[in-house]
């Protein structure tokens, strides 16, 4: 197991597209070779070495490569995007698309992330100690194939459009969420430990949502069916169980229609 | 660019227009044209061990206009598959960012065609009302020369004239519309069917009645064919037939083709056909439903082979995730009901409509696999490759950037079998098609006929494109293929056609080693039929605008000069 340390030396004038900052790209390369890897700043092709000092060599494979960014990446996009194994740790904040399309490995951001964190993710794990902006684990704009697998855990709060078109995997937001949770989802699980303003599960076909706080405005397409006790991410509680979205088509299994389930902690 | 002298030395030249098949020859270029010889100071391009062909000619592709743009808006996710967005080389040469896969940006469209060595592309469906937009996009597409076919098959004026079989009036209307829209010829999409779609109906057979207009698809087709020959246009009618994409549609296809029997081509451009039947793959199916869906490519081609006054293009399914878009509005709604993906529809006043739906052609879905085989079979059953052209009906059956892959499949049985072997329903595909039993492998000469000499002749453009004879435009593509020692690995054929070693457009080197070097000097071609005015038609058109049947006034309808700033106008003297 090798660790490559990137230390930020300069704040990019425009956002820097750090699509090369993945264990897959670093594997098998020396520190000097890693510093030569490309990234765009606007329309200009720059090098990682223009913004970071690099120390340590990559491991033989992505799985043997850890990346440690010892500083802030508020203006660096695509950290860990499309990675398949290994790990990336960012000591500060990160910009958009952290762990987007990732298939495996782990990304840890100790600060906040911007939008599109874990977009269309297929596997692996993303942990954010701070908060996230919008579109956590959602589908790319226009696409109808969202997050398929893996785990995203945001310790702080998140904005809107969480898990849009989700098909699988788990998203846990420990703080509050604004609006649009699991819109169009056909699978997967979202756990919100704080409150949600509204629009939870709109046009949702299948999948699970747990809200441990309050939903200020419920969607009219959800119907309360019973009250159940469940343990969710280490918290045991009694939930009001809703099914929906009743306005949407639903698949049948063994002659019965399958609905999405929304569990809201009983007050 | 003009002036510079260039000589392409020592390549294996393939030019069906001069019956040259792999002879080692030099090609001389001066002032943007091919010439007999040049001076000793000419720039030398070494083509030794490489294949030299004319620039490619694409007879049918949806690359510009409101329909394509609606597709771009509907599918932002298509940009995820753009490939190389911004190479450092591109940046150095100062050219524009590329985006999109099945509906590429105008810049990517021009660059990708140029990288494949294509010189001319026909935009296959221009709604006349939207012609200004089509021309703006054409103008913004670098390098390649383009023209656009306005759609006539569901036009209210045309249907009014043809229900009384007024061919001369129809011709006068066509002549007017080609002029004001800067169009090239007569496109017909689902004749009568798209008009019927305004009533929620369709025309699936030749004798179905179009609601309100009291006319049939057959009358529209024969009437427009007569009007086209009356005018003597460079291209024939260009037909997307009725009942596209449905099981068991091949008898309608053959019946439509039969309408050309006995009709003679009348033009001064060397065109011999009176009907071009486009994306024939979508029209060559048997079976009573999707369960019994099968290829009828052999039956259709048996007819095409003996009927000399028709030409076809393939519309090959390339097994990609793509975006379907056509003026066949009812078909797109039908497709949306089949695949449940997002759908949009556009209605163009008195003229036409369009629908758009994303589509994923999967080798493991039986009907898609049969479609894949059907497209290739059409070419493999064809006897006259000069009447059979390679297309993917871009982007409907696949993006145009897959032409090299289609060429590979046509040239190499092993590569076809390799695809077949990975199909989930291989045995069922073999039962429903002929592809497994066909051993034919096309050669480079036949590929040059299908992509160069053939389409240029069918478009009436053989005096500019499609060959390497002196006097033609100096559009020359050089591919890294050894004619005498063709690669055993079929992937190398695809790679060679994907990125030309060189492409010269109008005598200027625009691509080298598959990289675009310059934006070139593109032209927009349109046809100007000089027909005497018929007062009734002039009155009908101005009355329609005056009464407000259109949302624009007649003075805002034509395409202004500035929208097509590099025109090449083909004048047609109409002898009544």
Interface residues (C-beta under 8 A of the other chain):
Chain A: X38 X40 X43 X44 X45 X139 X140 X141 X142 X143 X144
Chain B: X74 X75 X76 X77 X78 X80 X86 X88 X91 X97 X341 X342
